[in-house]
Amino acid sequence: MHPTTSAPVRHEPWYRYGVAILCLEMLIATAVSVYSLYMTFHGLGGFPGGRLSG
Amino acid sequence: MQQAKDTHKVEQLVIATVAFFWCFLMWFSTAAFSPSIAAHYHLGIKELGLLASSAMWMAPGGRMAAGWAADRFGAPRAFALVLAACGVVSIASAFTTSYPLLFAERVVVAAAGVSFVIGIQHVAQWFEPHEIGTAEGLYAGTGNAGAGVGALLLPRIFGTSYQSAYLWMGVVALAIAGWYLIRGRAAQSVARQQTARGRSGWKSAAFVWSRYVAIALMLAYAMSFGLEIALNAWLPGYFARGFHAEVVALGFTGVAGMQIAAGTFAAVQSFTASLFRPFAGYMSDLFQRRGWTPLPFIARTLPYAPRLHWLGIALVLITLAMGGLTAAGLSGSLHASVATLVALGIFISFGTGGTFALVPLLFPDRPGIAAGFVGGLSTAGGIVYPLIFAAQSNIHGGYLRVALALFIPFVLFYFWAARHERHPEEHGVFFVPQAAPAE
């Protein structure tokens, strides 16, 4: 028996919102990465899209 | 036990996160305006390089001192002091007309980066062990994004007027310092605050620094955050040189075009490493909740054993991805190299989030000192790795060299240090087991 598998923990309400925020942050990271890589691989510009200079 | 009833732990998390976000914004605000500063003072490439590297100078020692101060005086006072000092100097730098003085002032402002460990200590003093991974992940991941947001938005908002940016950033820092002092509470209970304060002596610090498991976590953070900041500095040059023909073939010509393309590939690593970090903390919580302990050798019966396993998995993945980055580079495929880099960025976030889901649990009575040691010394990786990358005869070979020469020994040491089924924090040099000093 592992003491780590103890009785299930009941999270407070904040935890659900915390998980929602971290999911949103992951979505933003994925979207910005995919968009900027698409732009760059098509010679259209750089992070975060659009030619920053030059 | 007296509780801080006039606040909620979420408010404390928000205050710490906003303050850290702003500190990270200030930490890298010199780099964001380096072209403008270079043009204003007619700086050469060497002076520009020195200005860029100066952002890291205060981190190793400064973070260790900041962690100690958080335990000793409480996070609100320590954080407010950092914000106020950096804010005042930032305002002063807006009116400076001498470059040597501006350089010195920006080195002081870059000390805002030491605030990371203060917030880690603050969050650890408020959240329970079963939720610490997500809480620390939200704090650190969201705050880290301040560097990227600053790089993107500051030049767009202020143009080339870095003086205005530094003035406003200093004013806002002072406002946040006031907010932190008024609403910040050091710990969930007076007892918890007094315990940390009582363990903030030099003997206690030496105890933490000499623990094998603390050293293992410091090396784990050097493999993750140390690598992240090393890659931030190294990757633009790597893509510009290692994939020059491929980048030109995409339609990016000239120095400016090459800078845009190479900078984009580098930024993707930084962005994923920052914004996946809260997820890594959540995964640490999930491992803990489910009791997953899949790796050999690492302890399985400790109360936080699953978190040790999650971090172990992250370290193995980082090592493998470093080898993959060399393989992709040698294959000449830009697409494969960038894809591997995205994966490496995510694995780095697993390492950073996994490490600080553990530090407060291993040293609950010394959260600031432990965070300062792990988060401070590890930043030396940002200086060491680029030197090794640059020393290779083949520009793609440095990642594998670092993995073989440094990361595999680090991982083996981690597995060895985390094997104890009882009180791994008691094993180390200088202090014998059960000799944890109570000051």
Interface residues (C-beta under 8 A of the other chain):
Chain A: H2 P3 T4 T5 P8 V9 H11 E12 W14 Y15 G18 V19 I21 L22 C23 E25 M26 I28 A29 T30 V32 S33 S36 L37 M39 T40 F41 H42 G43 G45 G46 F47 P48 R51 L52 S53 G54
Chain B: K9 V10 H130 E131 T134 A135 G137 L138 G141 T142 A145 L152 L250 G251 F252 G254 V255 A256 G257 Q259 I260 A261 G263 T264 F265 A267 V268 F271 T272 S274 L275 F276 P278 F279 G281 Y282 Q288 R289 R290 G291 T293 R300 T301 L302 P303 Y304 A305 P306 H335 V338 V342
